[in-house]
Amino acid sequence: MLAAIPPLAFVLGLAALAARLVRGFGWRPAASAMADFTIVNRTRLDRTRVLYQVRRGNRNILLLAGGSADLVVDRWDADPPGEPR
């Protein structure tokens, strides 16, 4: 059992060194596909159901979550900034 400690320490050391090198070169993982979603509003309807207004880019989505199923209630394009309705 004690014979397994040096190889384990060596492998963990290599992993730490690789992580430090990757960070040192400024590499960052690609942004998640979920990064451009924003929850604008959340309204609890009852104990199990919640109504969410989500924005993705200039598109708004109204979602009903909870209960037996989640569903999209409505979708609409947001007005471009600076333009009246």
N, C-alpha and C positions, 0 to 999 in steps of 0.2 A: 504494500500500500504506500509506503514512504517512497518507493522507487518511482511512483507516478508524479510526485510533486515537481521535480526539476523540469521534465518535459512540459508539464502544464504551465509552469511559470514562464518557460521559454515562449510558448505559443501565445500566452496573454501579453507578454512583452512585445512580440511581433505585431499583434493586433493594435496595441497602444501606439507603437511607432508608426504604423501605417495610418492610423487616424490622425496623428499629429502632422504627418507629411501632407495628407490630403487637405487638412485645414490650412496648413502653411502656404500651399499653392493657391488658396482662394477658391477651391472647387466647392460648389454648393449643389445639393440635389435639386432637380427640376421642381418648379412650383407645382403643387397639387392642382388637379383639375377643379377641386372644390374651393380654391383660393379666391375665385372671383364671385362667389355667392355671398350675399349679405342678407341677414335677417332684419327686415325693416320694422316689423311689428309682430307681436305674439299675443294672442288672446285665448285664454283658457275658457272653453265653453262649458265643460263639466269636469268630473273627476278624471275621465279618460281621454277626452277629445280636446285638441288644441288647434286653433286656426293660425297659420303662419302666412305673413306676406314676405316673400323672398324676392330680392332683386338680383338679377344676373345681367350685367351690362346695362342696357336700356330697357330690358324686359322685366316686367313684374309678374310674379306667379303667386296665386293664392292656394295654399295647401291645407287640407284637413287631415290631421294626423291623430292616431289613436283609434280606439274602438276596434272593430273587426277588420278594417282595412284603411289604408291611407289613400287619399285621392286628390287629384288636381281639380280645384273648383273653378278657377278662371285664370286666364293669361291675358296680359295686355302690354302694349309698348308704352314706356314712360315718355312724357313730353320731353323734347330736347331742352337743355337748359337755356333760359332766356327767352323762350317763345311762349306766349300766352296760349291758353286752350282755345 
